[in-house]
Amino acid sequence: MEPLPERRLLLSLAVFEGTTLHAFQNSRRVHPVYFPYPYKELDEVTLQLPAPRSQTTLFGSYQASYGSEAQSVKYRRQMVMNGTFFEVDDYPKLRVFFDDVRASDEEPVVLQKAQ
């Protein structure tokens, strides 16, 4: 029996955020949160799909082609932290913000072969 060809590829496009520690995991906070300065993160990732390949030898041949709109997938990520000091009362909203950012960063894109 022949193995089934792979039809899907799961891939995280937030490649730069993969090693970032999960901030604000605790549900309660005793002290204010302080960032030394406001900051902005901007990442852009473009995946270039491989060019079609074809090879013929004495013992066989091989062909592969890929397709999508413009032959690429583009991902753009921007995160801006405007404040530097947050009181304990602000912590639940700050935690939700960072949880949402992390969830978005961890969401995979699915590349699927066309029928």
MMTF fields as JSON, N, C-alpha, C and O atoms, coordinates in Angstrom:
{
  "mmtfVersion": "1.0.0",
  "mmtfProducer": "UNKNOWN",
  "numBonds": 459,
  "numAtoms": 460,
  "numGroups": 115,
  "numChains": 1,
  "numModels": 1,
  "chainsPerModel": [1],
  "groupsPerChain": [115],
  "chainIdList": ["A"],
  "bondAtomList": [4, 2, 8, 6, 12, 10, 16, 14, 20, 18, 24, 22, 28, 26, 32, 30, 36, 34, 40, 38, 44, 42, 48, 46, 52, 50, 56, 54, 60, 58, 64, 62, 68, 66, 72, 70, 76, 74, 80, 78, 84, 82, 88, 86, 92, 90, 96, 94, 100, 98, 104, 102, 108, 106, 112, 110, 116, 114, 120, 118, 124, 122, 128, 126, 132, 130, 136, 134, 140, 138, 144, 142, 148, 146, 152, 150, 156, 154, 160, 158, 164, 162, 168, 166, 172, 170, 176, 174, 180, 178, 184, 182, 188, 186, 192, 190, 196, 194, 200, 198, 204, 202, 208, 206, 212, 210, 216, 214, 220, 218, 224, 222, 228, 226, 232, 230, 236, 234, 240, 238, 244, 242, 248, 246, 252, 250, 256, 254, 260, 258, 264, 262, 268, 266, 272, 270, 276, 274, 280, 278, 284, 282, 288, 286, 292, 290, 296, 294, 300, 298, 304, 302, 308, 306, 312, 310, 316, 314, 320, 318, 324, 322, 328, 326, 332, 330, 336, 334, 340, 338, 344, 342, 348, 346, 352, 350, 356, 354, 360, 358, 364, 362, 368, 366, 372, 370, 376, 374, 380, 378, 384, 382, 388, 386, 392, 390, 396, 394, 400, 398, 404, 402, 408, 406, 412, 410, 416, 414, 420, 418, 424, 422, 428, 426, 432, 430, 436, 434, 440, 438, 444, 442, 448, 446, 452, 450, 456, 454],
  "bondOrderList": [1, 1, 1, 1, 1, 1, 1, 1, 1, 1, 1, 1, 1, 1, 1, 1, 1, 1, 1, 1, 1, 1, 1, 1, 1, 1, 1, 1, 1, 1, 1, 1, 1, 1, 1, 1, 1, 1, 1, 1, 1, 1, 1, 1, 1, 1, 1, 1, 1, 1, 1, 1, 1, 1, 1, 1, 1, 1, 1, 1, 1, 1, 1, 1, 1, 1, 1, 1, 1, 1, 1, 1, 1, 1, 1, 1, 1, 1, 1, 1, 1, 1, 1, 1, 1, 1, 1, 1, 1, 1, 1, 1, 1, 1, 1, 1, 1, 1, 1, 1, 1, 1, 1, 1, 1, 1, 1, 1, 1, 1, 1, 1, 1, 1],
  "groupList": [{"groupName": "MET", "atomNameList": ["N", "CA", "C", "O"], "elementList": ["N", "C", "C", "O"], "formalChargeList": [0, 0, 0, 0], "bondAtomList": [1, 0, 2, 1, 3, 2], "bondOrderList": [1, 1, 2], "singleLetterCode": "M", "chemCompType": "L-PEPTIDE LINKING"}, {"groupName": "GLU", "atomNameList": ["N", "CA", "C", "O"], "elementList": ["N", "C", "C", "O"], "formalChargeList": [0, 0, 0, 0], "bondAtomList": [1, 0, 2, 1, 3, 2], "bondOrderList": [1, 1, 2], "singleLetterCode": "E", "chemCompType": "L-PEPTIDE LINKING"}, {"groupName": "PRO", "atomNameList": ["N", "CA", "C", "O"], "elementList": ["N", "C", "C", "O"], "formalChargeList": [0, 0, 0, 0], "bondAtomList": [1, 0, 2, 1, 3, 2], "bondOrderList": [1, 1, 2], "singleLetterCode": "P", "chemCompType": "L-PEPTIDE LINKING"}, {"groupName": "LEU", "atomNameList": ["N", "CA", "C", "O"], "elementList": ["N", "C", "C", "O"], "formalChargeList": [0, 0, 0, 0], "bondAtomList": [1, 0, 2, 1, 3, 2], "bondOrderList": [1, 1, 2], "singleLetterCode": "L", "chemCompType": "L-PEPTIDE LINKING"}, {"groupName": "ARG", "atomNameList": ["N", "CA", "C", "O"], "elementList": ["N", "C", "C", "O"], "formalChargeList": [0, 0, 0, 0], "bondAtomList": [1, 0, 2, 1, 3, 2], "bondOrderList": [1, 1, 2], "singleLetterCode": "R", "chemCompType": "L-PEPTIDE LINKING"}, {"groupName": "SER", "atomNameList": ["N", "CA", "C", "O"], "elementList": ["N", "C", "C", "O"], "formalChargeList": [0, 0, 0, 0], "bondAtomList": [1, 0, 2, 1, 3, 2], "bondOrderList": [1, 1, 2], "singleLetterCode": "S", "chemCompType": "L-PEPTIDE LINKING"}, {"groupName": "ALA", "atomNameList": ["N", "CA", "C", "O"], "elementList": ["N", "C", "C", "O"], "formalChargeList": [0, 0, 0, 0], "bondAtomList": [1, 0, 2, 1, 3, 2], "bondOrderList": [1, 1, 2], "singleLetterCode": "A", "chemCompType": "L-PEPTIDE LINKING"}, {"groupName": "VAL", "atomNameList": ["N", "CA", "C", "O"], "elementList": ["N", "C", "C", "O"], "formalChargeList": [0, 0, 0, 0], "bondAtomList": [1, 0, 2, 1, 3, 2], "bondOrderList": [1, 1, 2], "singleLetterCode": "V", "chemCompType": "L-PEPTIDE LINKING"}, {"groupName": "PHE", "atomNameList": ["N", "CA", "C", "O"], "elementList": ["N", "C", "C", "O"], "formalChargeList": [0, 0, 0, 0], "bondAtomList": [1, 0, 2, 1, 3, 2], "bondOrderList": [1, 1, 2], "singleLetterCode": "F", "chemCompType": "L-PEPTIDE LINKING"}, {"groupName": "GLY", "atomNameList": ["N", "CA", "C", "O"], "elementList": ["N", "C", "C", "O"], "formalChargeList": [0, 0, 0, 0], "bondAtomList": [1, 0, 2, 1, 3, 2], "bondOrderList": [1, 1, 2], "singleLetterCode": "G", "chemCompType": "PEPTIDE LINKING"}, {"groupName": "THR", "atomNameList": ["N", "CA", "C", "O"], "elementList": ["N", "C", "C", "O"], "formalChargeList": [0, 0, 0, 0], "bondAtomList": [1, 0, 2, 1, 3, 2], "bondOrderList": [1, 1, 2], "singleLetterCode": "T", "chemCompType": "L-PEPTIDE LINKING"}, {"groupName": "HIS", "atomNameList": ["N", "CA", "C", "O"], "elementList": ["N", "C", "C", "O"], "formalChargeList": [0, 0, 0, 0], "bondAtomList": [1, 0, 2, 1, 3, 2], "bondOrderList": [1, 1, 2], "singleLetterCode": "H", "chemCompType": "L-PEPTIDE LINKING"}, {"groupName": "GLN", "atomNameList": ["N", "CA", "C", "O"], "elementList": ["N", "C", "C", "O"], "formalChargeList": [0, 0, 0, 0], "bondAtomList": [1, 0, 2, 1, 3, 2], "bondOrderList": [1, 1, 2], "singleLetterCode": "Q", "chemCompType": "L-PEPTIDE LINKING"}, {"groupName": "ASN", "atomNameList": ["N", "CA", "C", "O"], "elementList": ["N", "C", "C", "O"], "formalChargeList": [0, 0, 0, 0], "bondAtomList": [1, 0, 2, 1, 3, 2], "bondOrderList": [1, 1, 2], "singleLetterCode": "N", "chemCompType": "L-PEPTIDE LINKING"}, {"groupName": "TYR", "atomNameList": ["N", "CA", "C", "O"], "elementList": ["N", "C", "C", "O"], "formalChargeList": [0, 0, 0, 0], "bondAtomList": [1, 0, 2, 1, 3, 2], "bondOrderList": [1, 1, 2], "singleLetterCode": "Y", "chemCompType": "L-PEPTIDE LINKING"}, {"groupName": "LYS", "atomNameList": ["N", "CA", "C", "O"], "elementList": ["N", "C", "C", "O"], "formalChargeList": [0, 0, 0, 0], "bondAtomList": [1, 0, 2, 1, 3, 2], "bondOrderList": [1, 1, 2], "singleLetterCode": "K", "chemCompType": "L-PEPTIDE LINKING"}, {"groupName": "ASP", "atomNameList": ["N", "CA", "C", "O"], "elementList": ["N", "C", "C", "O"], "formalChargeList": [0, 0, 0, 0], "bondAtomList": [1, 0, 2, 1, 3, 2], "bondOrderList": [1, 1, 2], "singleLetterCode": "D", "chemCompType": "L-PEPTIDE LINKING"}],
  "groupTypeList": [0, 1, 2, 3, 2, 1, 4, 4, 3, 3, 3, 5, 3, 6, 7, 8, 1, 9, 10, 10, 3, 11, 6, 8, 12, 13, 5, 4, 4, 7, 11, 2, 7, 14, 8, 2, 14, 2, 14, 15, 1, 3, 16, 1, 7, 10, 3, 12, 3, 2, 6, 2, 4, 5, 12, 10, 10, 3, 8, 9, 5, 14, 12, 6, 5, 14, 9, 5, 1, 6, 12, 5, 7, 15, 14, 4, 4, 12, 0, 7, 0, 13, 9, 10, 8, 8, 1, 7, 16, 16, 14, 2, 15, 3, 4, 7, 8, 8, 16, 16, 7, 4, 6, 5, 16, 1, 1, 2, 7, 7, 3, 12, 15, 6, 12],
  "groupIdList": [1, 2, 3, 4, 5, 6, 7, 8, 9, 10, 11, 12, 13, 14, 15, 16, 17, 18, 19, 20, 21, 22, 23, 24, 25, 26, 27, 28, 29, 30, 31, 32, 33, 34, 35, 36, 37, 38, 39, 40, 41, 42, 43, 44, 45, 46, 47, 48, 49, 50, 51, 52, 53, 54, 55, 56, 57, 58, 59, 60, 61, 62, 63, 64, 65, 66, 67, 68, 69, 70, 71, 72, 73, 74, 75, 76, 77, 78, 79, 80, 81, 82, 83, 84, 85, 86, 87, 88, 89, 90, 91, 92, 93, 94, 95, 96, 97, 98, 99, 100, 101, 102, 103, 104, 105, 106, 107, 108, 109, 110, 111, 112, 113, 114, 115],
  "secStructList": [7, 7, 7, 7, 7, 7, 7, 3, 3, 3, 3, 3, 1, 7, 4, 4, 4, 6, 6, 1, 7, 7, 7, 7, 7, 1, 1, 7, 7, 1, 1, 7, 3, 3, 7, 1, 1, 7, 3, 3, 3, 3, 3, 3, 3, 3, 3, 3, 7, 7, 7, 7, 3, 3, 3, 3, 3, 6, 6, 3, 3, 3, 3, 3, 7, 7, 7, 7, 4, 4, 4, 3, 3, 3, 3, 3, 3, 3, 3, 3, 3, 7, 7, 1, 3, 3, 7, 4, 4, 4, 2, 2, 2, 2, 2, 2, 2, 2, 2, 2, 2, 2, 2, 2, 2, 2, 7, 3, 3, 3, 3, 3, 7, 7, 7],
  "xCoordList": [0.837, 0.0, 0.883, 1.856, 0.547, 1.291, 0.899, -0.286, 1.879, 1.505, 0.735, 0.983, -0.194, -0.972, -0.094, 0.689, -0.206, 0.588, 0.091, -1.096, 1.022, 0.657, -0.174, 0.199, -1.292, -2.174, -2.2, -2.665, -1.694, -1.72, -0.41, 0.278, -0.08, 1.089, 0.654, 0.157, 0.839, 0.553, 1.835, 2.901, 1.722, 2.901, 2.572, 1.55, 3.411, 3.233, 4.025, 5.223, 3.362, 4.05, 4.72, 5.499, 4.441, 5.077, 6.418, 6.621, 7.318, 8.581, 9.48, 10.285, 9.366, 10.221, 9.734, 10.5, 8.497, 7.926, 7.949, 7.492, 8.457, 8.439, 9.228, 8.89, 10.269, 11.103, 10.77, 11.395, 9.811, 9.435, 8.732, 7.866, 9.113, 8.449, 7.006, 6.69, 6.148, 4.742, 4.624, 4.812, 4.316, 4.214, 2.886, 1.876, 2.879, 1.668, 0.832, -0.367, 1.444, 0.721, -0.105, -1.141, 0.344, -0.399, -1.672, -1.687, -2.731, -4.005, -4.072, -4.888, -3.231, -3.235, -1.898, -0.869, -1.931, -0.714, -0.703, -1.728, 0.432, 0.56, 1.218, 0.853, 2.192, 2.944, 2.592, 2.156, 2.773, 2.527, 3.468, 4.494, 3.104, 3.934, 4.66, 4.053, 5.961, 6.767, 7.574, 8.306, 7.44, 8.3, 9.266, 8.833, 10.544, 11.501, 11.236, 11.673, 10.536, 10.219, 9.092, 8.901, 8.344, 7.347, 8.085, 9.23, 7.452, 8.127, 7.136, 5.924, 7.707, 6.917, 7.671, 8.884, 6.962, 7.546, 6.865, 5.638, 7.647, 7.105, 7.884, 9.094, 7.185, 7.789, 7.032, 5.807, 7.743, 7.133, 7.8, 9.027, 6.991, 7.484, 6.832, 5.61, 7.632, 7.113, 7.666, 8.879, 6.772, 7.188, 7.112, 6.048, 8.22, 8.261, 8.127, 8.94, 7.121, 6.921, 7.981, 8.4, 8.414, 9.473, 9.054, 7.874, 10.036, 9.785, 9.466, 9.918, 8.702, 8.434, 9.739, 10.698, 9.762, 10.962, 10.616, 9.528, 11.555, 11.37, 12.729, 13.725, 12.757, 14.011, 13.719, 12.794, 14.507, 14.366, 15.738, 16.719, 15.79, 17.041, 16.768, 15.656, 17.78, 17.618, 16.661, 15.983, 16.6, 15.794, 14.468, 13.754, 14.106, 12.807, 12.725, 13.667, 11.579, 11.405, 10.668, 10.005, 10.802, 10.199, 9.71, 10.405, 8.521, 7.989, 7.274, 6.569, 7.457, 6.742, 6.436, 7.275, 5.234, 4.878, 4.042, 3.388, 4.069, 3.381, 2.567, 2.912, 1.507, 0.71, -0.063, -0.507, -0.206, -1.087, -1.077, -0.394, -1.818, -1.827, -0.46, 0.044, 0.127, 1.442, 2.554, 3.637, 2.318, 3.324, 3.915, 5.025, 3.193, 3.76, 2.67, 1.505, 3.086, 2.241, 2.936, 4.125, 2.23, 2.848, 2.168, 0.943, 2.962, 2.48, 3.115, 4.324, 2.322, 2.829, 2.329, 1.143, 3.212, 2.865, 3.387, 4.548, 2.519, 2.929, 2.299, 1.088, 3.122, 2.641, 3.263, 4.482, 2.432, 2.908, 2.547, 1.398, 3.524, 3.278, 3.488, 4.62, 2.384, 2.457, 2.829, 3.52, 2.387, 2.628, 3.85, 4.411, 4.257, 5.399, 5.059, 5.729, 4.034, 3.699, 2.215, 1.379, 1.891, 0.507, 0.235, 0.943, -0.787, -1.157, -1.693, -2.054, -1.735, -2.235, -3.668, -4.028, -4.481, -5.861, -5.935, -6.925, -4.89, -4.851, -4.379, -4.509, -3.837, -3.223, -4.15, -3.725, -5.395, -6.251, -6.414, -6.38, -6.589, -6.729, -5.407, -5.399, -4.294, -2.974, -2.7, -2.158, -3.065, -2.885, -3.719, -3.227, -4.962, -5.818, -5.199, -5.202, -4.665, -4.019, -2.868, -2.789, -1.976, -0.84, -1.278, -0.659, -2.328, -2.856, -3.394, -3.18, -4.092, -4.617, -3.488, -3.569, -2.437, -1.281, -0.635, -0.32, -0.436, 0.187, -0.672, -0.145, -1.991, -2.884, -2.807, -2.799, -2.752, -2.634, -1.292, -1.228, -0.208, 1.118, 1.196, 1.927, 0.453, 0.52, -0.462, -0.433, -1.329, -2.313, -1.615, -0.922, -1.793, -1.09, -1.823, -3.038, -1.066, -1.645, -1.624, -0.701, -2.633, -2.718, -2.535, -3.326, -1.475, -1.248, -1.774, -1.381, -2.655, -3.305, -3.136, -3.247, -2.871, -2.746, -4.08, -5.124, -4.043, -5.268, -5.709, -4.892, -7.007, -7.549, -7.246, -7.627],
  "yCoordList": [-1.183, 0.0, 1.248, 1.329, 2.183, 3.429, 4.43, 4.56, 5.152, 6.154, 7.303, 7.652, 7.877, 9.008, 10.252, 10.484, 11.047, 12.275, 13.29, 13.336, 14.103, 15.163, 16.2, 16.635, 16.598, 17.564, 18.903, 19.9, 18.927, 20.164, 20.371, 19.415, 21.614, 21.988, 23.042, 24.1, 22.758, 23.734, 24.481, 23.883, 25.783, 26.613, 27.857, 28.497, 28.21, 29.447, 30.543, 30.393, 31.637, 32.727, 33.707, 34.551, 33.62, 34.504, 33.894, 33.556, 33.758, 33.068, 33.808, 33.174, 35.117, 35.877, 35.84, 36.143, 35.48, 35.461, 34.07, 33.903, 33.09, 31.718, 31.497, 30.604, 32.281, 32.087, 33.073, 33.03, 33.945, 34.919, 34.22, 33.37, 34.585, 34.017, 34.497, 35.602, 33.676, 34.061, 35.056, 34.707, 36.28, 37.334, 37.269, 36.868, 37.65, 37.833, 36.56, 36.582, 35.473, 34.222, 34.189, 33.527, 34.894, 34.899, 35.718, 36.756, 35.25, 35.958, 37.157, 38.055, 37.189, 38.313, 39.024, 38.439, 40.29, 41.101, 41.917, 42.497, 41.979, 42.722, 44.08, 45.069, 44.127, 45.347, 45.892, 45.134, 47.19, 47.761, 47.152, 46.566, 47.299, 46.821, 48.021, 49.062, 47.871, 48.964, 48.452, 47.469, 49.114, 48.89, 50.066, 51.204, 49.846, 50.949, 52.027, 53.166, 51.685, 52.643, 52.087, 50.872, 52.963, 52.464, 51.784, 52.131, 50.843, 50.165, 49.692, 49.661, 49.323, 48.845, 47.691, 47.77, 46.625, 45.492, 45.391, 45.421, 45.273, 45.128, 44.032, 44.144, 42.973, 41.845, 41.619, 41.733, 41.307, 40.925, 39.648, 39.543, 38.699, 37.419, 37.163, 37.242, 36.864, 36.461, 35.085, 34.873, 34.16, 32.823, 32.728, 32.899, 32.461, 32.287, 30.805, 30.0, 30.45, 29.054, 28.619, 29.407, 27.374, 26.908, 26.955, 26.844, 27.121, 27.1, 25.667, 24.718, 25.51, 24.152, 23.432, 24.047, 22.143, 21.352, 20.181, 19.609, 19.852, 18.713, 18.072, 18.756, 16.763, 16.042, 14.719, 14.003, 14.4, 13.114, 12.459, 13.06, 11.221, 10.458, 9.115, 8.847, 8.293, 6.96, 6.095, 5.231, 6.314, 5.439, 6.037, 5.404, 7.213, 7.769, 9.26, 9.878, 9.821, 11.264, 11.822, 11.097, 13.109, 13.789, 15.15, 15.858, 15.515, 16.849, 17.337, 16.577, 18.577, 19.195, 20.629, 21.322, 21.071, 22.466, 22.963, 22.178, 24.228, 24.855, 26.015, 26.608, 26.34, 27.456, 28.144, 27.52, 29.406, 30.24, 31.61, 31.825, 32.516, 33.868, 34.491, 34.57, 34.92, 35.579, 34.679, 35.173, 33.387, 32.416, 32.689, 32.241, 33.417, 33.686, 33.89, 34.127, 33.79, 34.068, 35.16, 35.045, 36.203, 37.315, 37.486, 37.425, 37.697, 37.895, 39.163, 39.361, 40.002, 41.242, 41.315, 41.105, 41.608, 41.681, 42.997, 43.357, 43.695, 44.934, 44.959, 44.791, 45.167, 45.286, 46.531, 46.698, 47.405, 48.672, 48.713, 48.473, 49.017, 49.217, 50.701, 51.184, 51.424, 52.873, 53.305, 54.309, 52.573, 52.977, 52.318, 51.38, 52.83, 52.258, 51.831, 50.959, 52.424, 52.138, 51.834, 52.625, 50.697, 50.279, 49.87, 49.037, 50.46, 50.162, 48.731, 48.116, 48.231, 46.88, 46.724, 45.658, 47.762, 47.708, 47.526, 47.007, 47.951, 47.815, 46.426, 46.063, 45.666, 44.388, 43.421, 42.83, 43.228, 42.274, 42.627, 41.737, 43.902, 44.306, 44.148, 43.747, 44.458, 44.298, 42.821, 42.473, 41.974, 40.534, 40.012, 39.218, 40.448, 40.035, 40.468, 39.704, 41.701, 42.193, 41.269, 40.855, 40.943, 40.087, 38.656, 37.997, 38.169, 36.843, 36.813, 35.841, 37.873, 37.954, 38.005, 37.366, 38.765, 38.848, 37.478, 37.039, 36.802, 35.482, 34.49, 33.701, 34.519, 33.603, 33.851, 32.906, 35.102, 35.429, 34.956, 34.423, 35.153, 34.712, 33.201, 32.708, 32.467, 31.012, 30.385, 29.171, 31.189, 30.651, 30.224, 31.026, 28.96, 28.498, 28.881, 29.078, 28.98, 29.12, 27.717, 26.938, 27.415, 26.087, 26.265, 26.926, 25.659, 25.637, 24.29, 23.238, 24.334, 23.116, 22.981, 23.956, 21.776, 21.521, 21.752, 21.365, 22.382, 22.591, 21.267, 20.386, 21.137, 19.896, 19.782, 18.799],
  "zCoordList": [0.0, 0.0, 0.0, 0.749, -0.816, -0.961, 0.127, 0.433, 0.727, 1.729, 1.073, -0.081, 1.82, 1.311, 1.261, 2.181, 0.223, 0.144, 1.172, 1.494, 1.679, 2.62, 1.881, 0.792, 2.463, 1.819, 2.538, 1.986, 3.783, 4.552, 5.286, 5.641, 5.504, 6.277, 7.282, 6.898, 8.567, 9.618, 9.912, 10.057, 9.997, 10.101, 10.901, 10.654, 11.846, 12.595, 11.899, 11.658, 11.579, 10.883, 11.839, 11.396, 13.117, 14.093, 14.501, 15.667, 13.553, 13.797, 14.779, 15.461, 14.869, 15.767, 17.205, 18.119, 17.423, 18.762, 19.382, 20.513, 18.691, 19.179, 20.451, 21.228, 20.691, 21.877, 22.996, 24.055, 22.784, 23.803, 24.958, 24.752, 26.163, 27.332, 27.396, 26.954, 27.937, 28.086, 29.229, 30.395, 28.888, 29.888, 30.618, 30.039, 31.856, 32.664, 32.768, 32.489, 33.161, 33.319, 34.605, 34.659, 35.63, 36.892, 36.758, 36.097, 37.385, 37.284, 38.234, 38.026, 39.27, 40.215, 40.187, 39.851, 40.545, 40.573, 41.856, 42.216, 42.563, 43.814, 43.575, 44.209, 42.657, 42.384, 41.002, 40.135, 40.788, 39.456, 38.414, 38.757, 37.151, 36.04, 35.455, 35.201, 35.241, 34.697, 33.504, 33.619, 32.376, 31.22, 31.163, 31.345, 30.919, 30.934, 29.874, 30.036, 28.807, 27.751, 26.894, 26.836, 26.228, 25.266, 24.112, 23.82, 23.471, 22.368, 21.323, 21.536, 20.182, 19.056, 18.423, 18.225, 18.106, 17.394, 16.033, 15.945, 14.992, 13.65, 12.949, 12.752, 12.576, 11.877, 10.576, 10.539, 9.533, 8.272, 7.789, 7.762, 7.417, 6.921, 5.567, 5.435, 4.586, 3.287, 2.968, 2.97, 2.695, 2.305, 0.793, 0.199, 0.197, -1.247, -1.537, -1.082, -2.281, -2.628, -3.625, -4.472, -3.53, -4.428, -5.893, -6.228, -6.738, -8.182, -8.6, -7.96, -9.653, -10.149, -10.48, -10.946, -10.239, -10.511, -11.411, -11.341, -12.236, -13.127, -13.335, -13.574, -13.243, -13.424, -14.098, -13.712, -15.101, -15.772, -15.812, -16.251, -15.348, -15.364, -16.03, -16.486, -16.078, -16.663, -15.841, -16.396, -14.541, -13.698, -13.265, -12.487, -13.725, -13.387, -13.645, -14.142, -13.298, -13.465, -12.257, -11.516, -12.085, -10.946, -11.394, -12.123, -10.961, -11.235, -9.988, -9.324, -9.687, -8.568, -8.946, -9.521, -8.623, -8.876, -7.7, -7.013, -7.488, -6.373, -6.896, -7.918, -6.217, -6.695, -5.589, -4.626, -5.751, -4.927, -5.574, -6.575, -5.018, -5.57, -5.393, -4.272, -6.443, -6.459, -5.924, -5.614, -5.811, -5.39, -4.008, -3.72, -3.145, -1.834, -0.789, -1.108, 0.456, 1.612, 2.393, 2.688, 2.729, 3.448, 4.803, 4.908, 5.818, 7.183, 7.727, 7.603, 8.316, 8.905, 10.329, 10.579, 11.267, 12.681, 13.237, 13.043, 13.92, 14.592, 15.975, 16.12, 16.981, 18.351, 18.941, 18.91, 19.479, 20.035, 21.51, 21.879, 22.353, 23.776, 24.042, 24.047, 24.264, 24.431, 25.844, 26.019, 26.839, 28.222, 28.812, 28.246, 29.971, 30.669, 32.086, 32.639, 32.689, 34.085, 34.195, 33.759, 34.774, 34.901, 36.345, 36.912, 36.922, 38.301, 38.399, 37.396, 39.608, 39.858, 39.341, 38.842, 39.452, 38.965, 37.447, 36.93, 36.736, 35.278, 34.833, 33.664, 35.766, 35.412, 34.68, 33.688, 35.119, 34.387, 32.905, 32.055, 32.587, 31.181, 30.433, 29.269, 31.091, 30.485, 30.21, 29.161, 31.129, 30.971, 29.797, 28.996, 29.692, 28.577, 27.249, 26.284, 27.198, 25.98, 25.573, 24.417, 26.516, 26.2, 25.885, 25.049, 26.536, 26.205, 24.779, 24.054, 24.376, 23.005, 21.981, 20.932, 22.282, 21.381, 21.247, 20.141, 22.378, 22.344, 21.566, 20.782, 21.772, 21.048, 19.549, 18.76, 19.162, 17.74, 17.188, 16.08, 17.968, 17.528, 17.365, 16.506, 18.178, 18.149, 17.168, 16.962, 16.561, 15.621, 14.338, 13.712, 13.941, 12.745, 11.459, 11.451, 10.39, 9.064, 8.449, 8.688, 7.672, 7.046, 5.542, 4.869, 5.044, 3.607, 3.119, 3.624, 2.146, 1.676, 0.171, -0.571, -0.259, -1.696, -2.364, -1.84, -3.518, -4.297, -4.88, -5.15, -5.072, -5.622, -7.097, -7.732]
}
